[in-house]
Amino acid sequence: MNNIQMVDLLSQYEKIKNEIDTAITDVVRSSAYINGPEVKKFQAELEEYLRVKHVIPCANGTDALQVVMMALNLKPGDEVITPSFTYIATVEVIALLKLTPVLVDVDPDTFCIDTEQIKKAITPDTKAIVPVHLFGQCANMEEITDIAREHDLFVIEDTAQAIGADYTFSDGRTAKAGTIGDAGATSFFPSKNLGCYGDGGAIFTNNDELAARIRMIVNHGQSKRYYHDDIGVNSRLDSIQAAILRRKLPHLDTYNTNRNKAAAHYNKAFTDNPHIKTPVRAAYSSHVFHQYTLQLFGVDRDGLKEYLSEKGIPAMIYYPVPAHKQKAYQNAQFDNSDFPVTDELSEKVISLPMHSELNEEQLEFISSSVLEYINQNN
Ligand SMILES: *Cc1c(COP(=O)(O)O)cnc(C)c1O
């Protein structure tokens, strides 16, 4: 049996090695390393895949979030609502721009932002909501966009973990994750569902004016060369990463299907076990299983992790310390007792290996090892 990894990037590469190697060599030979034709082609191909008017590539997912907030003219003191249970980048950019992060609790089934809590957190200073499509499933975008419309707020989707997921509205219409709000921000970090071989990110929007501002901001605020209309940043996707992403994009749906197959294997193995809650699927979203995350009841989580590790099975805790408990993000806007669900999740969750290359033998070994530990200790 092959070594089990949280994410197996090497096996994935080996299946498309020839295409990737040629693509990289071609960029090197072209010497169009920055903003070359590969970047433009990738942008157009991703726009088509996502059915969105504008994709603006940038350097990473954190920049993508930051640039959107800059382009929306959010100002110091503006409040931005985002979930307490997320990767820190979401909260970080809000604080970095001197906006006020207003953290709210999440739904215990989907791990995504709790829409009732959003309503309670709105004040006259609220300007935006940043839902995070955590672990590969969309937040409740229909309710979120309704709330935003009612209170005149921007919606910025953090879709770093959910590229390729489909959201279904109550009228049956569907849209890709990240294309529903005013803008979406994603990451091509190697371990994401569509990962490059370094850092990368992109912004999505259907708004022409916003797209134009975003394009300027990622490029030093330039409207034309050496004319700086705005304060911008330097945030580019390089041509080698774009060339790699172009070769991987046609495989994204297969990668996500493989992740779903792995999740189905795990689900079946853990069905009806009183100590395990498997991921809950929302009716309005497909799932691309960026992570496969269990909630444990009456199980020593560290003990399980150690037991798995001894058998060569990695497992991770996403996320052990929620944003509101991080030293850097103590804030008068919230009270540490406001996040009972997040607090509980941070103590109960464990993520099992999840990627496009897991085989039956590995899945069987992982799931039977989890069950072995639970049966031995209960
Ligand atoms: C990975 C990730 C980011 C940041 O992406 P980078 O490319 O690493 O900057 C932001 N938000 C979430 C939810 C993520 O998982």
The ligand as a MOL file (V3000), in Angstrom:
LIG
                    3D

  0  0  0     0  0            999 V3000
M  V30 BEGIN CTAB
M  V30 COUNTS 15 15 0 0 0
M  V30 BEGIN ATOM
M  V30 1 C -6.1820 28.7830 2.1160 0
M  V30 2 C -7.1990 29.7240 2.5670 0
M  V30 3 C -7.0360 31.1100 2.4310 0
M  V30 4 C -5.7610 31.7650 2.0020 0
M  V30 5 O -5.1890 31.3470 0.8370 0
M  V30 6 P -3.6160 31.5680 0.5860 0
M  V30 7 O -3.4660 31.3050 -0.8720 0
M  V30 8 O -2.8910 30.5850 1.4360 0
M  V30 9 O -3.2890 32.9660 0.9290 0
M  V30 10 C -8.0870 31.9280 2.8010 0
M  V30 11 N -9.2230 31.4320 3.3130 0
M  V30 12 C -9.4040 30.1050 3.4880 0
M  V30 13 C -10.6870 29.6230 4.0510 0
M  V30 14 C -8.3940 29.2160 3.1360 0
M  V30 15 O -8.5810 27.9020 3.3310 0
M  V30 END ATOM
M  V30 BEGIN BOND
M  V30 1 1 1 2
M  V30 2 1 2 3
M  V30 3 2 2 14
M  V30 4 1 3 4
M  V30 5 2 3 10
M  V30 6 1 4 5
M  V30 7 1 5 6
M  V30 8 2 6 7
M  V30 9 1 6 8
M  V30 10 1 6 9
M  V30 11 1 10 11
M  V30 12 2 11 12
M  V30 13 1 12 13
M  V30 14 1 12 14
M  V30 15 1 14 15
M  V30 END BOND
M  V30 END CTAB
M  END
